[in-house]
Amino acid sequence: MKINRSEKQQLLQAVAELKQEHRELDIAIHEMAEKVHANQLEIGRLKRQKLMLKDAIARLESDLIPDLHA
């Protein structure tokens, strides 16, 4: 898939935003886990959300890699 410069910028921006959200979830998970009465269900939900973000980041980053078969 050949992408133009504008599409590449949009993908890079989306990746940056997802990475920021991923970092924020990581911090929230660590802070929540440190509490004495941590809500394990909420921690599990946040971890699943974080994993979905990681997958989305990987998909977008793979779109930025030129197709070698072209």
N, C-alpha and C positions, 0 to 999 in steps of 0.2 A: 504494500500500500504506500503510494507516494503522497506525502503531505507537504503542503505549502508552508511558507514561513509563518503566516497568521495562525494556521492550525497548530503548528509546532508550539508557538507562544501560548496558545490556549491550553494545550496539553501540559506544558511546563507549569503554567499557573495552577491548573487543576491538581497536578501532582504536589506542588508546594502546599496548597491548601489542605489536601488530604494528609500530607505528612505532618502538618501543624496540628490537625485534629487528632491524629494518631498519637502524637507526643502528649497532647492535653489529656487524652484518655489514659495514657500510661501513668501520668502524674496522678490523676484522679484515682486510679486503681491502687497505686502504691499508698496514697494517703488513706484511702478507705480500709485497706488491708492492715494498716498500722493501728487502727482503732481496736479497742478491747472487744467491743460487741459489733464487729464488722458484719454487714449484711452480705452473706455469701451469695445469695441469689442475685443481688445487684452487682456484685463483683463479677459473677459469671456472665451476666448480661453485658457488662462493659467489656469484658474480655472477648466475647463473641463479636461485639461491634468493632472492637479494635482489629480483630482478625479479618473481618469483612473489609475494613479500610485498607489493611495490608494487601489483600487480594486485589482491590480496586487500583491501588498504587502500582502493583506489579503489572496489571493489564495495561494501564496508561503508559507506563514506562516501556513496555514491549511495543506499543504503537509508535514510540519514538525511535525505535531501532529500525534502520533501513532494511528492506526486504532483500536478502542476498540472492534470491532466485529471480529477481527482476531483470 
